[in-house]
Amino acid sequence: KGWLGFGISPMGAMDGADIVYYQTQSETLTDAWASENGSPLPDTCNDWNLVSSGPSADDGLTVEMWRLLDTKDPQDRVIYTGDNTPTRVILAWGDSATVGYHGTNRVSTMITIDQGALTPDPLVEAKNEVSAGTAFVLEFDHSNYQVSQTTVPTSITSPATKAFATTSYADGVTTYTEICADVSSMAHSQIIAMEHDVTPATLANVHHFVVLGYSDGNCGQSGGGGGPGAQIYAWASGTLPLVIPNAAGIPFGANGFKSFRMQTHFDNPSQASGLLDSSGVSVYYVTGANLRANDAMMVILGDPSVESSGETVPAGLSEWTFTCPSSCLTKQMSDAGVSEVTVFSRALHMHATGTYMETTITRDGDALRTDKIEYYNFEFQGALREPNTYTLKPGDSFTTKCVYDTTASGMEMGLSSDDEMCMDFIMIWPALNPMTWDGQCGYTTDSTPDECQSSSYTMTQPKDIKASRPFGTAPSADSCTLVSDRRDEEDKDEDEPSLIIPVAIAVVVVVLLVAGVVIYRKTRSAPRNKIDESGGAKVQTEKIEDGP
């Protein structure tokens, strides 16, 4: 008995998800899609094919199904393959014979599909390098910092790390705390991956944190001459570890950043006391003969320094548009002596009322490409490596749009938990002058070269944004026939890309199988053992717990 659902979701939520579900009552698959949390809507065309279904060995339900990777159906998401392309998937299940509300019977996770195989851990290559002694790990974190305290924390355990700033906002909810790590004495090194480590007890209170690099050993404080500070990492709810492709790494030590500053935004709406946080970042890095060919950096588009802070976000729909001028890349590439850079990752960021976001790249007056999130969900965020890397050239410009949907009046743009933001974080190689350019381009005057500043933005209030959301548009009946023809051709041509997914459901643990490989949902239940700078490593078992 029972039903199960499997979906492909841009952000890991039901909003904008491509879904298929199986019901034992009818013994059929239903191809569906969703624009919001709730019952999925059946597709006009059914693109999934049932291979088999029946009870599993552990008294669960197993269903095997297949479809083309790209059905050309506007109610389907493309399934990408390749080790550069993680895919966010959702699972839900129930014991009733027909589909219904899943309650807590759900999972949101990410898989990488490559020729039918899965790579469940995006950090597997970096961890293998650590095990082989060709890479090392630095831990950069708080130690029992009391959330919402108004004094600078003094107990920091990371080597050569000190706290220097805490800012509490008048709302009594928001606190920003900053710590600085001096890495100036280290040999020339490159970061190849970064992983967040959020304290489980304060997960709901850590709104986000960012890590910035400086050209002095004091994070630019007290006249240290450390430059404006370039952001290299950001974490928010739903964010996955940053993994840099083998062609590049973020430089630090002798020939790179000399210090790192971690700024943590704590959110304590209940104003609870006694909350202790030890969240931080694990930095995987290489040095010596294992250095990579290129340096990498982060570029922040839109409103990177929240220059719009204090501006009112009106009730209803509002669309905010920010531009990064063509003069920015022209200047930075000229100074760096490069003719193009490669984009390999991006993350679009708003707060809770954000509903749609996009960035368009323009070259020689023509739109080159648009990256967007049609159904934004603040609880499911994070950077994704691009399915196919692409290049930027001198003269390219960027237009970033953020759409908010709020019934509240008096909301503002700003840094507080209840304010809104509009930022697009992209990762590139080779780096463009990271010791002198903070990577910001858009509506900003904060430590940014004039060539990368835009002095204005626009705000309009559209009636709806349906035109910006083609996903879910019903195709014509003729297109269903064409898809059916393509499936017939698939039976004749084994080279046509398709995906066969056996999906199994058990009572305690949900398992996703592709070509016999299993992913379990798990979270870290205890702090990891530290790995010292010399490469001495310890292995610690991780328990399987509730949660994605």
KAMOUR-V249890 format. One record per backbone hydrogen bond with DSSP energy under -1.0 kcal/mol. NH is the residue of the N-H (numbers start at 1). CO is the residue of the C=O. Records with the same first field share a line. If there is no record, write none. Layout:
NH = CO / CO
//
This chain:
3 = 94
4 = 22
5 = 92
6 = 20
7 = 90
8 = 18
9 = 88
16 = 34
17 = 14
18 = 8
19 = 32
20 = 6
21 = 30
22 = 4
23 = 28
24 = 2
25 = 97
27 = 23
30 = 21
32 = 19
33 = 41
34 = 17
41 = 33
43 = 31
49 = 66
51 = 64
52 = 64
54 = 62
56 = 60
59 = 56
61 = 505
62 = 54
63 = 503
64 = 52
65 = 501
66 = 49
67 = 499
69 = 497
76 = 73
79 = 69
82 = 113
85 = 82
87 = 111
89 = 109
90 = 7
91 = 107
92 = 5
93 = 105
94 = 3
105 = 102
106 = 104
107 = 91
109 = 89
111 = 87
114 = 117
117 = 114
119 = 112
124 = 121
127 = 123
128 = 124
129 = 125
130 = 126
131 = 127
132 = 128
133 = 130
134 = 129
135 = 129
136 = 285
138 = 283
140 = 281
142 = 279
145 = 277
147 = 275
149 = 146
156 = 154
161 = 158
162 = 180
164 = 178
165 = 178
167 = 176
169 = 174
172 = 169
175 = 266
176 = 167
177 = 264
178 = 165
179 = 262
180 = 162
181 = 260
182 = 160
183 = 258
186 = 183
189 = 252
190 = 286
191 = 250
192 = 284
193 = 284
194 = 242
195 = 282
197 = 280
202 = 199
203 = 200
205 = 202
206 = 202
207 = 205 / 265
208 = 265
209 = 235
210 = 263
211 = 233
212 = 261
213 = 230
214 = 259
215 = 226
221 = 218
224 = 221
230 = 213
232 = 211
233 = 211
235 = 209
239 = 236
242 = 194
244 = 192
248 = 245
249 = 294
250 = 191
252 = 189
253 = 257
256 = 253
257 = 251
258 = 214
259 = 214
260 = 181
261 = 212
262 = 179
263 = 210
264 = 177
265 = 208
266 = 175
267 = 205
268 = 173
271 = 268
277 = 145
280 = 197
281 = 140
282 = 195
283 = 138
284 = 193
285 = 136
286 = 190
290 = 287
291 = 288
294 = 247
296 = 249
297 = 428
299 = 426
300 = 439
301 = 424
303 = 422
306 = 303
309 = 306
310 = 413
311 = 308
313 = 411
316 = 406
318 = 404
319 = 460
320 = 402
321 = 458
322 = 400
324 = 398
328 = 325
330 = 326
331 = 327
332 = 328
333 = 329
334 = 330
335 = 331
336 = 332
337 = 333
338 = 333
341 = 392
342 = 429
343 = 390
344 = 427
346 = 384
347 = 425
349 = 423
354 = 351
355 = 403
356 = 403
357 = 373
358 = 401
359 = 371
360 = 399
361 = 369
362 = 397
363 = 366
366 = 363
368 = 361
369 = 361
371 = 359
373 = 357
376 = 355
380 = 377
381 = 237
384 = 346
386 = 344
390 = 343
392 = 341
396 = 393
397 = 362
398 = 324
399 = 360
400 = 322
401 = 358
402 = 320
403 = 356
404 = 318
405 = 353
406 = 316
413 = 311
414 = 420
419 = 416
420 = 412
423 = 349
424 = 301
425 = 347
426 = 299
427 = 345
428 = 297
429 = 342
436 = 433
437 = 433
441 = 300
442 = 452
443 = 302
444 = 442
447 = 445
452 = 449
453 = 450
454 = 442
458 = 321
460 = 319
468 = 465
469 = 466
472 = 74
473 = 470
480 = 476
481 = 477
482 = 478
483 = 479
484 = 480
485 = 481
486 = 482
487 = 483
488 = 484
489 = 485
490 = 486
491 = 487
493 = 489
496 = 493
499 = 67
501 = 65
503 = 63
505 = 61
511 = 504
512 = 519
513 = 502
514 = 517
517 = 514
519 = 512
532 = 536
535 = 532
//
